[in-house]
């Protein structure tokens, strides 16, 4: 696992800023459309002021995000509670900013000439409906001033409250959007981690299956080496030891989960068959038919080893006559076909059921590596003997 996997999942900053800009620009568009439909007075001047208020809203929302992101990995209930608390002062601040920005325009509208004897109905910059009643003639100037101050204070608090509630709802709507983005990002991170866990498990499975081959082969080879020593065939034993050393040097140098080129895999089997030729110098005959066009085809490392071992064990060892072991490859409808066959005694004398440890290992490795895209079939050859056919996706190996 990479070290970054342990860090908390974060929504990209760019995505957050786009969401903030999007929700506030949507607000600006709607409030401007309402102004066009209901009251076009001072439209351009109000549009400029609303743009300024929108920029302030984006800034305040971004500052609130810096607090909310500290709780990205908390329970959803706690995150919602934090949002309810954080967005309240943010909404009040935006209401004060809105009031301050539009105060000059509000005074300008109030100072317009109106008939003091008529009831006036108007909208303030926040969209509230205001009713101006005629001045009562019975009041003294001081009483009238006090009454106007009282009404102005009430209107101010009512306006600030209405604006704050609207901004509070808008900020909470964005917070809900942000929480959804956080949840989506955490889900994607969980999927990535799950994928990495699966790949790690698959690699471990492939490594285990690959390493099953080596002890099995080494056991057989040491038995053969013991037989050569006991029968006094020292020169053949020395040749086998050298070939065995070369074989393991090449086979263990590769990553057990990696793929190799077909010609490299065939070269490894040549080295193995050279080891076995020390045991059966007069009986083991080898033949290789690998077209040059398929030499770079990709195969799992040591995938042919159990098949070649079976050919030697069940076809060459039980007989006294020469047996030819063939490794061939061909292309068939976009697939790679690799054949390991022999002209030995076949199933009747060899007792090969096709479901031994070696063949099961190959099938398991193919299933782990390719799934249903690869297969192994083993059985009597049409012309006698035994054959095993590997069918793999035809892919090219990068050398």
MARMAR-896226 format. One record per residue (C-alpha): residue in three letters; x, y, z. Coordinates in Angstrom, 2 decimals. Example, Ala and Ser with C-alpha at 12.3 -4.5 7.8 and 13.67 -1.06 7.14 Angstrom:
2
   rest         u         v         w
    ala     12.30     -4.50      7.80
    ser     13.67     -1.06      7.14
This chain:
399
   rest         u         v         w
    unk      0.00      0.00      0.00
    unk      1.17      3.49     -0.75
    unk      1.69      5.89      2.12
    unk     -0.89      8.30      0.64
    unk     -3.64      5.73      1.19
    unk     -3.58      6.38      4.95
    unk     -4.24     10.08      4.58
    unk     -7.80     11.47      4.84
    unk     -9.71     11.76      1.59
    unk    -10.12     15.37      0.50
    unk    -12.35     16.99     -2.08
    unk    -10.04     18.76     -4.56
    unk     -9.79     22.48     -3.82
    unk    -10.65     23.31     -7.41
    unk    -13.92     21.37     -7.16
    unk    -14.81     23.15     -3.90
    unk    -14.15     26.60     -5.36
    unk    -16.20     25.76     -8.45
    unk    -19.12     24.66     -6.27
    unk    -18.92     27.89     -4.24
    unk    -18.78     30.04     -7.36
    unk    -21.60     28.04     -8.95
    unk    -24.09     28.42     -6.11
    unk    -23.43     32.15     -5.66
    unk    -23.57     32.87     -9.39
    unk    -26.87     31.00     -9.47
    unk    -28.09     33.28     -6.67
    unk    -26.91     36.36     -8.59
    unk    -28.69     35.20    -11.73
    unk    -31.98     34.56     -9.91
    unk    -31.97     37.86     -7.98
    unk    -31.15     39.76    -11.17
    unk    -33.96     38.02    -13.04
    unk    -36.38     38.94    -10.26
    unk    -35.28     42.55    -10.50
    unk    -35.92     42.55    -14.23
    unk    -39.41     41.16    -13.75
    unk    -40.54     43.18    -10.70
    unk    -38.65     46.47    -10.45
    unk    -36.16     47.82    -12.99
    unk    -35.41     51.01    -11.08
    unk    -31.68     51.54    -10.60
    unk    -31.11     48.19    -12.35
    unk    -27.51     48.73    -13.44
    unk    -26.47     50.32    -10.16
    unk    -28.07     47.50     -8.19
    unk    -26.48     44.89    -10.47
    unk    -23.04     46.23     -9.61
    unk    -23.80     46.21     -5.90
    unk    -25.24     42.70     -6.08
    unk    -22.09     41.52     -7.86
    unk    -20.04     42.97     -5.00
    unk    -22.25     41.22     -2.44
    unk    -21.91     37.96     -4.41
    unk    -18.12     38.18     -4.30
    unk    -18.32     38.77     -0.55
    unk    -20.57     35.71     -0.27
    unk    -18.02     33.58     -2.14
    unk    -15.27     34.79      0.18
    unk    -17.24     34.10      3.37
    unk    -18.27     30.65      2.09
    unk    -14.65     29.79      1.30
    unk    -13.65     30.80      4.84
    unk    -16.44     28.61      6.25
    unk    -15.16     25.73      4.11
    unk    -11.75     25.98      5.79
    unk    -13.52     25.14      9.05
    unk    -15.82     22.45      7.66
    unk    -12.97     20.57      6.00
    unk    -11.43     19.95      9.42
    unk    -14.34     17.59     10.12
    unk    -14.42     15.72      6.78
    unk    -13.84     12.37      8.48
    unk    -16.28     12.95     11.35
    unk    -19.74     11.40     11.59
    unk    -22.37     12.98      9.38
    unk    -24.39     14.10     12.41
    unk    -21.42     15.99     13.84
    unk    -20.66     17.55     10.47
    unk    -24.23     18.78     10.14
    unk    -24.11     20.25     13.65
    unk    -20.84     22.04     12.86
    unk    -22.39     23.44      9.68
    unk    -25.44     24.74     11.55
    unk    -23.18     26.55     14.03
    unk    -20.56     27.84     11.59
    unk    -23.00     29.12      8.98
    unk    -25.01     31.21     11.48
    unk    -22.38     33.92     12.11
    unk    -21.42     33.69      8.44
    unk    -25.02     34.49      7.46
    unk    -25.21     37.38      9.93
    unk    -21.95     38.76      8.59
    unk    -23.24     38.57      5.02
    unk    -26.42     40.36      6.08
    unk    -24.38     43.19      7.58
    unk    -22.24     43.37      4.46
    unk    -25.36     43.46      2.29
    unk    -26.82     46.26      4.43
    unk    -23.60     48.26      4.31
    unk    -23.21     47.88      0.54
    unk    -26.81     48.94     -0.19
    unk    -27.12     51.63      2.48
    unk    -26.25     54.44      0.12
    unk    -28.76     53.31     -2.46
    unk    -31.45     52.84      0.18
    unk    -30.97     56.42      1.36
    unk    -31.13     57.64     -2.17
    unk    -34.44     55.86     -2.73
    unk    -35.89     57.19      0.56
    unk    -34.99     60.75     -0.35
    unk    -36.92     60.65     -3.60
    unk    -39.78     63.09     -3.79
    unk    -43.11     61.54     -2.96
    unk    -46.52     62.99     -2.26
    unk    -46.69     63.07      1.56
    unk    -50.45     62.71      1.48
    unk    -50.46     59.39     -0.38
    unk    -49.64     55.92      0.74
    unk    -46.47     54.76     -1.01
    unk    -45.68     51.06     -1.72
    unk    -42.12     50.18     -2.65
    unk    -39.48     47.42     -2.52
    unk    -36.23     47.73     -0.65
    unk    -32.94     46.35     -2.00
    unk    -33.55     43.04     -0.23
    unk    -36.88     42.58     -2.00
    unk    -39.11     43.37      0.99
    unk    -42.38     45.22      0.39
    unk    -42.43     48.52      2.33
    unk    -45.43     50.79      2.84
    unk    -44.93     54.51      3.50
    unk    -47.94     56.16      5.16
    unk    -48.64     59.90      5.02
    unk    -47.22     61.95      7.82
    unk    -49.84     62.41     10.57
    unk    -50.57     66.19     10.77
    unk    -51.32     66.08     14.51
    unk    -47.76     65.12     15.51
    unk    -45.16     67.66     16.51
    unk    -41.81     67.64     14.67
    unk    -40.07     65.95     17.62
    unk    -42.78     63.30     17.87
    unk    -42.63     62.75     14.12
    unk    -38.84     62.36     14.22
    unk    -39.04     59.87     17.08
    unk    -41.72     57.89     15.27
    unk    -39.70     57.82     12.05
    unk    -36.61     56.68     13.97
    unk    -38.57     53.88     15.60
    unk    -39.99     52.71     12.28
    unk    -36.52     52.94     10.69
    unk    -34.98     50.77     13.40
    unk    -37.75     48.21     13.11
    unk    -37.38     48.14      9.33
    unk    -33.60     47.75      9.65
    unk    -33.83     44.78     11.99
    unk    -36.56     43.23      9.89
    unk    -34.45     43.67      6.77
    unk    -31.31     42.27      8.42
    unk    -33.27     39.29      9.77
    unk    -34.79     38.52      6.36
    unk    -31.44     38.78      4.61
    unk    -29.67     36.69      7.28
    unk    -32.28     33.92      7.04
    unk    -31.94     33.86      3.25
    unk    -28.13     33.75      3.42
    unk    -28.27     31.09      6.16
    unk    -30.37     28.85      3.95
    unk    -28.06     29.46      0.99
    unk    -24.97     28.61      3.04
    unk    -26.57     25.47      4.44
    unk    -27.54     24.40      0.91
    unk    -23.92     24.75     -0.14
    unk    -22.78     22.86      2.99
    unk    -25.10     19.99      2.03
    unk    -23.57     20.00     -1.46
    unk    -20.09     19.96      0.06
    unk    -20.97     17.04      2.33
    unk    -22.22     15.13     -0.72
    unk    -18.91     15.84     -2.48
    unk    -16.98     14.63      0.57
    unk    -19.03     11.43      0.72
    unk    -18.49     10.82     -2.99
    unk    -14.74     11.38     -2.66
    unk    -14.54      9.03      0.31
    unk    -16.48      6.40     -1.65
    unk    -14.05      6.73     -4.57
    unk    -11.10      6.47     -2.18
    unk    -12.64      3.35     -0.64
    unk    -13.04      1.84     -4.11
    unk     -9.42      2.62     -4.91
    unk     -8.26      1.03     -1.66
    unk    -10.44     -2.00     -2.31
    unk     -8.94     -2.31     -5.77
    unk     -5.44     -2.08     -4.36
    unk     -6.24     -4.70     -1.73
    unk     -7.60     -7.00     -4.43
    unk     -4.53     -6.47     -6.60
    unk     -2.28     -7.14     -3.62
    unk     -4.21    -10.31     -2.80
    unk     -4.05    -11.40     -6.44
    unk     -0.31    -10.78     -6.54
    unk      0.14    -12.79     -3.35
    unk     -1.90    -15.62     -4.87
    unk      0.17    -15.57     -8.05
    unk      3.39    -15.48     -6.04
    unk      2.26    -18.44     -3.93
    unk      1.27    -20.46     -6.99
    unk      4.53    -19.63     -8.73
    unk      6.61    -20.69     -5.74
    unk      4.75    -23.98     -5.57
    unk      6.49    -24.92     -8.81
    unk     10.05    -24.58     -7.54
    unk      9.95    -27.00     -4.55
    unk      8.09    -29.58     -6.65
    unk     10.67    -29.38     -9.41
    unk     13.60    -29.31     -6.98
    unk     12.33    -32.44     -5.22
    unk     12.24    -34.37     -8.49
    unk     15.63    -33.07     -9.58
    unk     17.34    -33.97     -6.30
    unk     15.89    -37.46     -6.55
    unk     17.35    -37.76    -10.02
    unk     20.68    -36.39     -8.84
    unk     20.70    -38.91     -6.02
    unk     20.09    -41.72     -8.49
    unk     22.99    -40.58    -10.66
    unk     25.36    -40.47     -7.69
    unk     24.25    -43.89     -6.40
    unk     24.78    -45.47     -9.80
    unk     28.25    -43.98    -10.16
    unk     27.42    -41.59    -12.97
    unk     29.48    -38.75    -11.55
    unk     29.98    -36.87    -14.81
    unk     26.24    -36.83    -15.50
    unk     25.61    -35.71    -11.92
    unk     28.09    -32.85    -12.30
    unk     26.43    -31.79    -15.54
    unk     23.03    -31.86    -13.84
    unk     24.29    -29.75    -10.91
    unk     25.65    -27.11    -13.30
    unk     22.45    -27.09    -15.32
    unk     20.40    -26.89    -12.12
    unk     22.41    -23.91    -10.92
    unk     21.91    -22.14    -14.23
    unk     18.18    -22.93    -14.21
    unk     17.59    -21.51    -10.75
    unk     19.72    -18.47    -11.41
    unk     17.48    -17.61    -14.33
    unk     14.15    -18.61    -12.80
    unk     14.66    -16.86     -9.44
    unk     15.87    -13.65    -11.05
    unk     12.36    -12.88    -12.30
    unk      9.52    -11.34    -10.32
    unk      7.25    -14.29     -9.49
    unk      4.16    -12.26    -10.41
    unk      5.53    -10.85    -13.66
    unk      4.99    -11.96    -17.23
    unk      7.79    -12.85    -19.61
    unk      8.24    -13.13    -23.34
    unk      7.47    -16.54    -24.82
    unk     11.03    -17.04    -26.05
    unk     12.33    -16.41    -22.52
    unk      9.94    -18.98    -21.09
    unk     10.95    -21.48    -23.76
    unk     14.64    -20.82    -23.01
    unk     13.99    -21.65    -19.37
    unk     12.35    -24.93    -20.38
    unk     15.32    -25.71    -22.57
    unk     17.50    -25.38    -19.48
    unk     15.18    -27.67    -17.56
    unk     15.15    -30.29    -20.30
    unk     18.95    -30.11    -20.37
    unk     18.89    -31.09    -16.69
    unk     16.59    -34.01    -17.42
    unk     18.71    -35.08    -20.37
    unk     21.42    -35.98    -17.86
    unk     18.99    -38.55    -16.45
    unk     17.70    -39.78    -19.78
    unk     20.45    -39.17    -22.33
    unk     19.17    -41.83    -24.72
    unk     15.45    -41.42    -24.18
    unk     14.70    -37.70    -24.05
    unk     14.35    -36.00    -27.42
    unk     13.24    -32.37    -27.56
    unk     11.62    -30.35    -30.32
    unk     10.75    -26.64    -30.33
    unk      8.44    -24.97    -32.83
    unk      8.12    -21.29    -31.88
    unk      7.41    -18.92    -34.79
    unk      9.53    -15.78    -34.74
    unk      6.37    -13.65    -34.82
    unk      5.28    -15.13    -31.47
    unk      8.58    -14.92    -29.61
    unk      7.56    -11.64    -27.97
    unk      4.12    -12.90    -26.93
    unk      3.45    -12.51    -23.19
    unk      3.06    -15.54    -20.92
    unk      3.20    -15.92    -17.11
    unk      6.69    -16.84    -15.92
    unk      7.29    -20.62    -15.53
    unk      3.74    -21.40    -16.68
    unk      5.09    -24.24    -18.87
    unk      7.22    -25.81    -16.14
    unk      4.58    -28.19    -14.66
    unk      3.51    -29.27    -18.17
    unk      7.05    -30.08    -19.25
    unk      7.69    -31.83    -15.93
    unk      4.62    -34.02    -16.47
    unk      5.80    -34.92    -19.96
    unk      9.15    -36.09    -18.57
    unk      7.67    -37.84    -15.56
    unk      4.86    -39.69    -17.30
    unk      6.17    -40.12    -20.85
    unk      9.96    -40.34    -20.71
    unk     10.65    -41.93    -17.32
    unk      8.40    -45.04    -17.65
    unk      9.68    -46.13    -21.08
    unk     12.92    -47.49    -22.52
    unk     12.52    -46.08    -25.98
    unk     13.13    -42.50    -27.17
    unk     10.28    -40.09    -26.46
    unk      9.99    -36.68    -28.08
    unk      8.78    -33.77    -25.96
    unk      7.52    -30.91    -28.10
    unk      6.93    -27.28    -27.18
    unk      5.11    -25.42    -29.94
    unk      3.15    -22.20    -30.32
    unk      0.69    -20.79    -32.82
    unk     -1.85    -18.01    -33.15
    unk     -5.54    -18.82    -33.33
    unk     -8.14    -16.06    -33.86
    unk     -6.22    -13.50    -31.88
    unk     -5.27    -15.93    -29.10
    unk     -1.94    -17.54    -28.30
    unk     -1.92    -21.34    -28.27
    unk      1.05    -23.00    -26.56
    unk      1.30    -26.78    -26.79
    unk      3.36    -29.15    -24.69
    unk      3.07    -32.69    -26.05
    unk      4.85    -36.01    -26.12
    unk      4.59    -39.26    -28.03
    unk      4.95    -41.40    -24.92
    unk      2.62    -44.11    -23.61
    unk     -0.27    -41.72    -23.01
    unk     -2.92    -42.04    -20.34
    unk     -3.11    -45.83    -20.42
    unk      0.48    -46.32    -19.29
    unk      1.24    -42.95    -17.83
    unk     -1.82    -42.78    -15.63
    unk     -2.27    -39.04    -16.26
    unk     -5.72    -37.88    -15.27
    unk     -5.17    -34.26    -16.24
    unk     -6.02    -33.05    -12.74
    unk     -2.69    -33.57    -10.92
    unk     -0.93    -31.02     -8.74
    unk      1.02    -29.55    -11.66
    unk     -1.99    -29.09    -13.92
    unk     -4.08    -27.73    -11.06
    unk     -1.35    -25.19    -10.37
    unk     -1.36    -24.05    -13.99
    unk     -5.15    -23.75    -14.04
    unk     -5.12    -21.75    -10.81
    unk     -2.46    -19.39    -12.13
    unk     -4.37    -18.84    -15.36
    unk     -7.58    -18.17    -13.43
    unk     -5.82    -15.70    -11.14
    unk     -4.06    -13.92    -14.00
    unk     -6.62    -13.93    -16.84
    unk     -9.93    -15.10    -15.41
    unk    -12.12    -16.67    -18.08
    unk     -9.89    -15.37    -20.90
    unk     -7.42    -18.25    -20.58
    unk     -7.77    -22.01    -20.34
    unk     -5.84    -25.25    -20.12
    unk     -6.94    -28.47    -21.75
    unk     -5.02    -31.72    -21.33
    unk     -5.65    -35.16    -22.71
    unk     -4.55    -37.87    -25.15
    unk     -3.04    -36.56    -28.38
    unk     -4.74    -37.54    -31.69
    unk     -1.58    -39.32    -32.87
    unk     -0.85    -40.96    -29.53
    unk      0.87    -39.71    -26.46
    unk     -0.32    -36.75    -24.44
    unk     -0.81    -33.06    -25.07
    unk     -1.60    -30.00    -23.00
    unk     -2.87    -26.85    -24.69
    unk     -2.65    -23.41    -23.16
    unk     -4.92    -20.76    -24.64
    unk     -3.99    -17.18    -23.62
    unk     -4.83    -13.68    -24.81
    unk     -2.24    -12.67    -27.38
    unk     -0.34     -9.75    -25.85
    unk      3.11     -8.41    -26.63
    unk      5.81     -8.22    -23.96
    unk      7.91     -5.07    -23.55
    unk     11.50     -6.14    -23.33
